Structures are given as C-alpha cells and as structure tokens.
Amino acid sequence: MNNNLHIAVLGLGEAGSIFANELAAMGITVSGWDPSPIRNLHKGIRFAASNRDAAKNADIILSVNLSSVSEVVAKEVLPVLTDKKIYADMNTSSPQQKIAIEHLLQSSGVQFVDMAIMAPVPPKGIKTPFLISGNGAALLKEQLDKYDLNIELLSNKTGDASTRKLLRSIVYKGIAAVIFEAMEAGKAFELEQYIREQISSVIGGNNALIDRFVEGSKTHAERRIHEMEAVVQMLEEKKMQSIMTVATKQNLINILNYKK
C-alpha cells in the first residue's frame, strides 16, 4: 500500500525493529534511530543520525524504548514537534510518567498518545493488540485503521492505557515469576517433570506455555524490571502495598544477574 504517511520509530530493539520492518513492508515511509542498532532492518527504512533527525519529518513518532530513557528521548525530539504531529509513547511506564512526558511536550502542541503494548510482540508484530488513550489517540487510530492494526481506543485521557497495561502486568509477570522459581526448584530436586505437572494442572495443561513463561523471563528480564518498577510507582500513588510486585521484580533481578 503506497501512501505519504511517514512514521518514525525511536528505539530499534526487538519490538521497535519488528514494528519498523513491518510498517516499511506495508509501504509506509519509515525512519528510525537507536544508539545500539543490532537488528536487521528493512531496506526501505532510513536509519537517521539521531532521534531528532528521525522525527523531524515524521507524521507519527513511536517511542519504543526502556521507560528509564523515555523522558530523555522526548526532550531530544521536542524541538521538531508541532501540532501537526502525533507522539505515541509506547514505553512500559507508569501513568504518572506518561503524564509527565505529555506535559514536557505540551509546548509544541503535539498530539500525545499513551500507547500500551498488550502482548508479546512476536509472533504478531505490528498486529499485536494495543490500547491507546490521550488527546491524540482518536487521530492515531484514524490514521492507522486503514492498515488493519489491532488498536483499541479507550479515551482522551493519558494514563488510561498504561494503567490497564500495568494492572495486567501484576498478573502475567507475577505468574511468570512463580513458574520460573518453581521450575528452578524442580530441577534442583530432580523433580522437573513433577513440578511441570503441578504447574500444568493450574494453567490448563499447556506445557508449551510453561516454557514461554520461563524463556520470556530470561529474555526480557531487564525490560520487565523497569515494568515492575512502574507498577510499584503506580500502586504507591494509591497508597497500596506492592509486596508481590516487589518480589516479582527481585525474581527478575536475580535472573538478570545470573545471566551476567
């Protein structure tokens, strides 16, 4: 599909590179940047000199980074943003951090979108389910609907999408942490098959899902640590304890340290 839409993808890690490649394959003009480009990119993607360079002529800017650098990235591109552009923050950040970034960019008049990735990016890629909210959400959905993406519009309020994302993370990342610890214990006691059977009885007999939970924790430990930090921040805003989420975060830290 040929068109004049230009999308910038800031952050070309696993998710960002998949999004960029598949958008380019659809005929969309794509520019991108990453400080450590290690992925193979579609030949049609323009690898820019910086985040700002990637965003300067784009209609839609997708920020797909770790939450720890999302504000730095937003500040870098602020000078080239206008009220004609859409800035979609796809980082797994707390609602408070998304709101802070929206305020940071407000002087440009840019249409801001809180965009949450609601499932692992492989295997569905750009067709992964997304939730969106914020003052630019309706416009973003209008512009991308022609590509048959899986986007659910929630509201014009920044924070609505990220809140739902993080509430879900308490469940899914918590389950992953329990499964990982149980599997490690099963191996230590030479009872791996037994513990698999116990886990399988709880999650509906899906043995392959056990492996996906374990491998996901290993592969994405660093990003998920930041994700759990965002959950803690969100819960603290509500004066809630986050005992299980803190334990999940520690589980991921242990996994990351073991990998190193």
C-alpha contacts under 8 A as a table, 3 or more apart, distances in Angstrom:
res1	aa1	res2	aa2	distance
1	M	26	M	5.70
1	M	27	G	5.18
1	M	28	I	7.62
2	N	26	M	7.64
2	N	27	G	5.02
2	N	28	I	6.73
3	N	27	G	6.90
3	N	28	I	6.40
4	N	28	I	7.11
4	N	29	T	7.08
5	L	28	I	5.84
5	L	29	T	6.18
5	L	58	A	7.90
5	L	59	D	6.56
6	H	28	I	6.23
6	H	29	T	4.59
6	H	30	V	5.76
6	H	31	S	7.69
6	H	57	N	7.39
6	H	58	A	4.86
6	H	59	D	5.33
6	H	60	I	6.61
7	I	28	I	7.23
7	I	29	T	6.26
7	I	30	V	4.99
7	I	31	S	6.51
7	I	58	A	5.29
7	I	59	D	5.96
7	I	60	I	4.80
7	I	61	I	5.81
7	I	62	L	7.34
8	A	30	V	5.65
8	A	31	S	4.76
8	A	32	G	5.36
8	A	54	A	5.76
8	A	55	A	5.50
8	A	58	A	5.72
8	A	59	D	7.87
8	A	60	I	6.29
8	A	61	I	4.73
8	A	62	L	6.04
9	V	12	L	7.10
9	V	16	G	6.52
9	V	19	F	7.89
9	V	20	A	6.26
9	V	30	V	7.30
9	V	31	S	6.36
9	V	32	G	4.68
9	V	33	W	6.88
9	V	54	A	7.60
9	V	61	I	6.14
9	V	62	L	4.90
9	V	63	S	6.20
9	V	64	V	6.97
10	L	16	G	7.35
10	L	32	G	5.56
10	L	33	W	5.38
10	L	34	D	6.50
10	L	51	N	6.08
10	L	54	A	7.50
10	L	61	I	7.35
10	L	62	L	6.05
10	L	63	S	4.84
10	L	64	V	5.80
10	L	65	N	7.11
11	G	16	G	5.62
11	G	17	S	7.64
11	G	32	G	7.27
11	G	33	W	6.02
11	G	34	D	4.88
11	G	63	S	6.52
11	G	64	V	5.04
11	G	65	N	5.18
12	L	15	A	7.09
12	L	16	G	4.35
12	L	17	S	4.45
12	L	20	A	7.75
12	L	32	G	7.18
12	L	33	W	6.57
12	L	34	D	5.42
12	L	37	P	6.49
12	L	39	R	7.22
12	L	64	V	7.44
13	G	16	G	5.25
13	G	17	S	5.62
13	G	34	D	7.75
13	G	37	P	7.42
13	G	38	I	7.54
13	G	39	R	6.97
13	G	65	N	7.89
14	E	17	S	5.60
14	E	18	I	6.33
14	E	39	R	7.51
15	A	18	I	5.27
15	A	19	F	6.21
15	A	64	V	7.37
15	A	121	V	5.98
15	A	122	P	7.97
15	A	125	G	7.61
16	G	19	F	5.13
16	G	20	A	6.05
16	G	64	V	5.68
16	G	65	N	7.99
17	S	20	A	5.03
17	S	21	N	5.96
17	S	39	R	6.60
17	S	40	N	7.79
17	S	41	L	6.74
18	I	21	N	5.21
18	I	22	E	6.12
18	I	121	V	7.96
18	I	125	G	6.03
18	I	126	I	7.19
19	F	22	E	5.38
19	F	23	L	6.04
19	F	125	G	6.26
19	F	126	I	5.19
20	A	23	L	5.23
20	A	24	A	6.10
20	A	30	V	6.62
20	A	32	G	7.57
20	A	41	L	7.76
20	A	42	H	7.82
20	A	45	I	7.48
21	N	24	A	5.19
21	N	25	A	6.16
21	N	41	L	6.05
21	N	42	H	5.11
21	N	45	I	7.46
22	E	25	A	4.91
22	E	26	M	6.39
22	E	125	G	7.45
22	E	126	I	6.53
23	L	26	M	5.14
23	L	27	G	6.91
23	L	28	I	5.76
23	L	29	T	7.96
23	L	30	V	7.13
23	L	126	I	7.44
24	A	27	G	5.27
24	A	28	I	5.04
24	A	29	T	6.20
24	A	30	V	5.81
24	A	42	H	6.77
24	A	44	G	6.19
24	A	45	I	6.48
25	A	28	I	7.25
25	A	42	H	7.45
25	A	44	G	7.97
29	T	44	G	7.57
29	T	45	I	7.24
30	V	44	G	7.29
30	V	45	I	5.14
30	V	46	R	6.41
31	S	45	I	5.45
31	S	46	R	4.55
31	S	47	F	5.86
31	S	48	A	6.44
31	S	54	A	5.32
31	S	55	A	7.59
31	S	58	A	7.87
32	G	45	I	7.09
32	G	46	R	6.37
32	G	47	F	5.19
32	G	48	A	5.80
32	G	51	N	7.31
32	G	54	A	5.32
32	G	55	A	7.97
33	W	37	P	7.73
33	W	47	F	5.78
33	W	48	A	5.50
33	W	49	A	7.00
33	W	50	S	5.83
33	W	51	N	5.63
33	W	54	A	6.34
34	D	37	P	5.46
34	D	50	S	7.60
34	D	51	N	7.54
41	L	45	I	6.79
42	H	45	I	5.67
47	F	54	A	7.54
48	A	51	N	7.33
48	A	53	D	5.79
48	A	54	A	5.12
49	A	53	D	5.85
49	A	54	A	7.20
50	S	53	D	5.06
50	S	54	A	6.20
51	N	54	A	5.14
51	N	55	A	6.23
51	N	73	V	7.02
51	N	76	E	6.86
51	N	77	V	6.34
52	R	55	A	5.16
52	R	56	K	5.95
52	R	76	E	6.02
52	R	77	V	4.52
52	R	78	L	7.97
52	R	79	P	7.95
52	R	80	V	6.86
53	D	56	K	5.40
54	A	57	N	7.34
54	A	58	A	7.33
55	A	58	A	5.15
55	A	61	I	6.23
55	A	77	V	6.67
55	A	80	V	7.03
55	A	81	L	7.85
56	K	77	V	7.73
56	K	80	V	5.17
56	K	81	L	7.19
58	A	61	I	6.46
58	A	85	K	7.27
59	D	84	K	7.23
59	D	85	K	4.95
59	D	86	I	6.33
60	I	85	K	5.86
60	I	86	I	4.72
60	I	87	Y	6.02
60	I	88	A	7.41
60	I	140	L	7.98
61	I	85	K	7.66
61	I	86	I	6.13
61	I	87	Y	4.81
61	I	88	A	6.00
62	L	87	Y	6.31
62	L	88	A	4.97
62	L	89	D	6.21
62	L	90	M	6.68
63	S	70	S	7.43
63	S	73	V	7.82
63	S	87	Y	7.62
63	S	88	A	6.23
63	S	89	D	5.02
63	S	90	M	5.63
63	S	91	N	6.75
64	V	89	D	7.02
64	V	90	M	5.29
64	V	91	N	5.50
65	N	69	V	6.80
65	N	70	S	6.32
65	N	90	M	7.59
65	N	91	N	5.64
66	L	69	V	5.81
66	L	70	S	6.52
66	L	91	N	6.08
66	L	92	T	7.21
66	L	223	R	6.54
66	L	226	H	7.43
67	S	70	S	5.03
67	S	71	E	7.91
67	S	91	N	5.40
67	S	92	T	5.88
67	S	93	S	5.34
67	S	226	H	6.73
67	S	227	E	7.90
68	S	71	E	7.55
68	S	226	H	7.39
69	V	72	V	5.19
69	V	73	V	6.23
70	S	73	V	5.20
70	S	74	A	6.21
70	S	89	D	7.91
70	S	91	N	7.00
70	S	101	I	7.98
71	E	74	A	4.99
71	E	75	K	6.16
71	E	101	I	6.14
72	V	75	K	5.22
72	V	76	E	6.27
73	V	76	E	5.09
73	V	77	V	6.50
74	A	77	V	5.45
74	A	78	L	6.04
74	A	101	I	6.98
74	A	104	L	7.73
74	A	105	L	7.21
75	K	78	L	5.19
75	K	79	P	8.00
75	K	104	L	7.47
75	K	105	L	7.68
76	E	79	P	7.30
77	V	80	V	5.75
77	V	81	L	6.67
78	L	81	L	5.32
78	L	105	L	6.21
78	L	108	S	6.95
79	P	108	S	7.72
81	L	85	K	6.46
81	L	108	S	5.71
81	L	109	G	7.69
81	L	110	V	6.07
82	T	85	K	5.59
82	T	108	S	5.15
82	T	109	G	5.67
82	T	110	V	5.11
83	D	86	I	7.85
83	D	108	S	6.41
83	D	109	G	4.31
83	D	110	V	4.27
83	D	111	Q	6.32
84	K	110	V	6.61
84	K	111	Q	7.47
85	K	110	V	5.52
85	K	111	Q	6.16
86	I	110	V	5.89
86	I	111	Q	4.59
86	I	112	F	5.94
86	I	113	V	7.27
86	I	136	G	6.41
86	I	140	L	7.04
87	Y	110	V	6.61
87	Y	111	Q	6.06
87	Y	112	F	5.01
87	Y	113	V	6.07
87	Y	136	G	7.93
88	A	112	F	6.00
88	A	113	V	4.45
88	A	114	D	6.03
88	A	115	M	5.99
89	D	98	K	7.38
89	D	112	F	7.79
89	D	113	V	6.19
89	D	114	D	5.46
89	D	115	M	5.73
90	M	114	D	6.76
90	M	115	M	4.82
90	M	116	A	5.61
90	M	117	I	6.82
91	N	115	M	7.79
91	N	116	A	7.37
92	T	116	A	7.10
92	T	162	S	7.25
92	T	165	K	7.93
92	T	166	L	7.91
92	T	226	H	7.67
92	T	227	E	5.73
92	T	230	A	7.41
93	S	97	Q	6.05
93	S	98	K	6.50
93	S	162	S	6.92
93	S	226	H	7.89
93	S	227	E	6.68
93	S	230	A	5.41
94	S	97	Q	5.23
94	S	98	K	6.43
94	S	159	G	7.75
94	S	162	S	6.39
94	S	163	T	7.13
94	S	166	L	7.49
94	S	230	A	4.63
94	S	231	V	6.49
94	S	233	Q	6.61
94	S	234	M	5.78
95	P	98	K	5.09
95	P	99	I	6.19
95	P	158	T	7.26
95	P	159	G	4.26
95	P	160	D	7.37
95	P	162	S	5.52
95	P	163	T	5.96
95	P	234	M	6.90
96	Q	99	I	5.13
96	Q	100	A	6.16
96	Q	159	G	7.09
96	Q	234	M	7.33
97	Q	100	A	4.92
97	Q	101	I	6.25
98	K	101	I	5.17
98	K	102	E	6.23
98	K	114	D	6.68
98	K	158	T	6.88
98	K	159	G	6.46
98	K	162	S	7.89
99	I	102	E	4.98
99	I	103	H	6.26
99	I	158	T	6.09
99	I	159	G	6.64
100	A	103	H	5.13
100	A	104	L	6.16
101	I	104	L	4.83
101	I	105	L	6.29
102	E	105	L	5.29
102	E	106	Q	6.01
102	E	112	F	6.29
102	E	158	T	7.89
103	H	106	Q	4.96
103	H	107	S	7.94
104	L	107	S	7.41
105	L	108	S	5.83
105	L	109	G	7.32
105	L	110	V	6.89
106	Q	109	G	5.40
106	Q	110	V	6.68
107	S	110	V	7.99
111	Q	135	N	6.08
111	Q	136	G	4.32
111	Q	137	A	7.91
112	F	134	G	5.95
112	F	135	N	5.80
112	F	136	G	4.90
112	F	137	A	7.24
113	V	132	I	6.50
113	V	133	S	5.80
113	V	134	G	4.79
113	V	135	N	6.58
113	V	136	G	5.26
113	V	137	A	5.24
113	V	140	L	7.85
113	V	158	T	6.91
114	D	132	I	5.58
114	D	133	S	5.22
114	D	134	G	5.75
114	D	137	A	7.60
114	D	158	T	5.54
114	D	159	G	6.48
114	D	160	D	7.72
114	D	161	A	6.09
114	D	162	S	6.70
115	M	130	F	6.66
115	M	131	L	5.78
115	M	132	I	4.51
115	M	133	S	6.70
115	M	161	A	6.29
115	M	162	S	7.14
116	A	130	F	5.50
116	A	131	L	5.12
116	A	132	I	6.34
116	A	161	A	5.76
116	A	162	S	5.77
116	A	165	K	6.15
117	I	120	P	7.79
117	I	121	V	7.86
117	I	128	T	7.18
117	I	129	P	6.44
117	I	130	F	4.92
117	I	131	L	6.84
117	I	165	K	7.47
118	M	128	T	7.23
118	M	129	P	5.49
118	M	130	F	5.58
118	M	131	L	7.03
118	M	165	K	6.38
119	A	128	T	6.40
119	A	129	P	6.48
120	P	123	P	7.48
120	P	128	T	7.48
121	V	124	K	5.99
121	V	125	G	4.97
121	V	126	I	7.49
121	V	128	T	5.97
122	P	125	G	5.41
124	K	127	K	5.24
124	K	128	T	5.13
125	G	128	T	5.50
126	I	149	L	6.91
127	K	148	D	7.78
127	K	149	L	5.13
127	K	150	N	5.54
128	T	149	L	7.71
128	T	150	N	6.29
129	P	149	L	7.85
129	P	150	N	4.86
129	P	151	I	6.05
129	P	152	E	7.74
130	F	150	N	6.13
130	F	151	I	4.79
130	F	152	E	6.20
131	L	151	I	5.88
131	L	152	E	4.93
131	L	153	L	6.16
131	L	154	L	6.86
131	L	161	A	5.46
132	I	137	A	5.83
132	I	151	I	7.07
132	I	152	E	6.23
132	I	153	L	5.12
132	I	154	L	5.97
132	I	155	S	7.52
132	I	160	D	7.84
132	I	161	A	5.40
133	S	136	G	7.59
133	S	137	A	5.14
133	S	138	A	7.94
133	S	153	L	6.20
133	S	154	L	5.38
133	S	155	S	4.88
133	S	156	N	5.18
133	S	157	K	5.57
133	S	158	T	5.50
133	S	159	G	7.11
133	S	160	D	6.01
133	S	161	A	5.60
134	G	137	A	5.23
134	G	155	S	6.40
134	G	156	N	4.02
134	G	157	K	4.39
134	G	158	T	4.21
134	G	159	G	7.56
134	G	160	D	7.99
135	N	138	A	7.41
135	N	156	N	4.64
135	N	157	K	6.56
135	N	158	T	7.35
136	G	139	L	5.42
136	G	140	L	6.18
136	G	156	N	7.25
137	A	140	L	5.10
137	A	141	K	6.22
137	A	153	L	6.72
137	A	155	S	7.48
137	A	156	N	6.46
138	A	141	K	5.21
138	A	142	E	6.19
138	A	153	L	6.81
138	A	156	N	7.58
139	L	142	E	5.01
139	L	143	Q	6.23
140	L	143	Q	5.19
140	L	144	L	6.19
141	K	144	L	5.20
141	K	145	D	5.63
141	K	151	I	6.83
141	K	153	L	7.19
142	E	145	D	5.51
142	E	146	K	7.78
143	Q	146	K	6.93
144	L	147	Y	5.60
144	L	148	D	7.30
144	L	149	L	6.78
145	D	148	D	5.30
145	D	149	L	6.12
145	D	151	I	7.89
146	K	149	L	7.88
154	L	160	D	7.08
154	L	161	A	7.02
155	S	160	D	7.19
157	K	160	D	6.12
158	T	161	A	7.24
159	G	162	S	5.24
159	G	163	T	5.86
160	D	163	T	5.30
160	D	164	R	6.57
161	A	164	R	5.43
161	A	165	K	6.30
162	S	165	K	4.90
162	S	166	L	6.13
163	T	166	L	5.33
163	T	167	L	6.16
163	T	234	M	7.87
164	R	167	L	5.15
164	R	168	R	6.20
165	K	168	R	5.27
165	K	169	S	6.28
166	L	169	S	4.72
166	L	170	I	6.48
166	L	227	E	7.59
166	L	230	A	7.52
166	L	231	V	5.70
167	L	170	I	5.43
167	L	171	V	7.17
167	L	231	V	7.49
168	R	171	V	5.40
168	R	172	Y	6.31
169	S	172	Y	5.11
169	S	173	K	5.37
169	S	174	G	7.42
169	S	227	E	7.81
169	S	228	M	7.70
169	S	231	V	7.79
170	I	173	K	5.81
170	I	174	G	5.60
170	I	228	M	7.82
170	I	231	V	7.39
170	I	245	T	6.37
171	V	174	G	5.25
171	V	175	I	6.09
172	Y	175	I	5.20
172	Y	176	A	6.17
173	K	176	A	4.91
173	K	177	A	6.14
173	K	224	R	7.92
173	K	248	T	6.96
174	G	177	A	5.12
174	G	178	V	6.39
174	G	244	M	7.22
174	G	245	T	6.86
174	G	248	T	5.65
175	I	178	V	5.20
175	I	179	I	6.17
176	A	179	I	5.14
176	A	180	F	6.04
176	A	213	F	5.15
176	A	214	V	6.66
176	A	217	S	6.82
177	A	180	F	5.14
177	A	181	E	6.18
177	A	217	S	7.44
177	A	248	T	5.72
177	A	251	N	6.28
177	A	252	L	7.48
178	V	181	E	5.25
178	V	182	A	6.04
179	I	182	A	5.06
179	I	183	M	6.05
179	I	199	I	7.15
179	I	210	I	7.11
179	I	213	F	7.15
179	I	214	V	6.98
180	F	183	M	5.23
180	F	184	E	6.24
180	F	213	F	7.29
180	F	214	V	5.29
180	F	217	S	7.58
181	E	184	E	5.16
181	E	185	A	6.18
181	E	251	N	7.96
182	A	185	A	5.04
182	A	186	G	6.09
182	A	195	I	6.88
183	M	186	G	4.94
183	M	187	K	6.26
183	M	192	E	6.47
183	M	195	I	6.56
183	M	196	R	7.21
184	E	187	K	5.20
184	E	188	A	6.23
185	A	188	A	5.00
185	A	189	F	6.30
185	A	192	E	7.96
186	G	189	F	5.32
186	G	190	E	5.92
186	G	191	L	4.69
186	G	192	E	4.31
186	G	193	Q	7.67
186	G	194	Y	7.39
186	G	195	I	5.62
187	K	190	E	4.81
187	K	191	L	5.92
187	K	192	E	4.99
188	A	191	L	7.60
189	F	192	E	7.70
191	L	194	Y	5.26
191	L	195	I	6.35
192	E	195	I	5.26
192	E	196	R	6.11
193	Q	196	R	5.01
193	Q	197	E	6.28
194	Y	197	E	5.20
194	Y	198	Q	6.48
195	I	198	Q	4.98
195	I	199	I	6.20
196	R	199	I	5.19
196	R	200	S	5.89
196	R	207	N	7.35
196	R	210	I	7.72
197	E	200	S	4.98
197	E	201	S	6.13
197	E	205	G	7.97
198	Q	201	S	5.27
198	Q	202	V	6.84
199	I	202	V	5.33
199	I	203	I	6.44
199	I	210	I	7.67
200	S	203	I	5.20
200	S	204	G	5.87
200	S	205	G	4.40
200	S	206	N	5.89
200	S	207	N	6.09
200	S	210	I	7.58
201	S	204	G	5.73
201	S	205	G	5.60
202	V	205	G	7.44
203	I	206	N	6.48
206	N	209	L	5.40
206	N	210	I	7.03
207	N	210	I	5.36
207	N	211	D	7.04
208	A	211	D	5.29
208	A	212	R	6.43
209	L	212	R	4.93
209	L	213	F	6.18
210	I	213	F	5.22
210	I	214	V	6.31
211	D	214	V	5.08
211	D	215	E	5.95
212	R	215	E	5.18
212	R	216	G	5.73
213	F	216	G	5.17
213	F	217	S	6.29
214	V	217	S	5.34
214	V	218	K	6.50
215	E	218	K	5.05
215	E	219	T	5.98
216	G	219	T	5.17
216	G	220	H	5.79
216	G	221	A	7.72
217	S	220	H	5.55
217	S	221	A	5.31
217	S	224	R	7.87
217	S	252	L	6.91
217	S	255	I	7.63
218	K	221	A	5.54
218	K	255	I	6.41
218	K	256	L	7.25
218	K	259	K	7.86
220	H	223	R	5.54
220	H	224	R	6.05
221	A	224	R	5.15
221	A	225	I	6.13
221	A	252	L	5.34
221	A	253	I	7.16
221	A	255	I	6.77
221	A	256	L	5.80
222	E	225	I	5.25
222	E	226	H	6.83
222	E	252	L	7.45
222	E	253	I	7.64
222	E	256	L	6.64
223	R	226	H	5.37
223	R	227	E	6.34
224	R	227	E	4.63
224	R	228	M	6.12
224	R	249	K	7.65
224	R	252	L	7.23
225	I	228	M	5.23
225	I	229	E	6.29
225	I	249	K	5.41
225	I	252	L	6.13
225	I	253	I	6.82
226	H	229	E	4.95
226	H	230	A	6.28
227	E	230	A	5.12
227	E	231	V	6.44
228	M	231	V	4.90
228	M	232	V	6.25
228	M	245	T	6.33
228	M	246	V	7.28
228	M	248	T	7.37
228	M	249	K	5.68
229	E	232	V	5.11
229	E	233	Q	6.25
229	E	246	V	7.99
229	E	249	K	7.37
230	A	233	Q	5.06
230	A	234	M	6.18
231	V	234	M	5.05
231	V	235	L	6.16
231	V	245	T	7.31
232	V	235	L	5.15
232	V	236	E	6.01
232	V	242	S	6.06
232	V	245	T	6.83
232	V	246	V	7.23
233	Q	236	E	5.14
233	Q	237	E	6.40
234	M	237	E	5.32
234	M	238	K	6.99
235	L	238	K	5.19
235	L	239	K	6.47
235	L	240	M	5.25
235	L	241	Q	6.96
235	L	242	S	6.71
236	E	239	K	4.75
236	E	240	M	5.41
236	E	241	Q	6.96
236	E	242	S	7.77
237	E	240	M	7.49
242	S	245	T	5.29
242	S	246	V	6.03
243	I	246	V	5.31
243	I	247	A	6.30
244	M	247	A	5.03
244	M	248	T	6.17
245	T	248	T	4.93
245	T	249	K	6.18
246	V	249	K	5.01
246	V	250	Q	6.24
247	A	250	Q	5.03
247	A	251	N	6.17
248	T	251	N	5.04
248	T	252	L	6.40
249	K	252	L	5.15
249	K	253	I	6.26
250	Q	253	I	4.92
250	Q	254	N	6.15
251	N	254	N	5.17
251	N	255	I	6.33
252	L	255	I	4.95
252	L	256	L	6.11
253	I	256	L	5.06
253	I	257	N	6.10
254	N	257	N	5.16
254	N	258	Y	6.08
255	I	258	Y	5.08
255	I	259	K	6.24
256	L	259	K	5.13
256	L	260	K	6.47
257	N	260	K	5.14
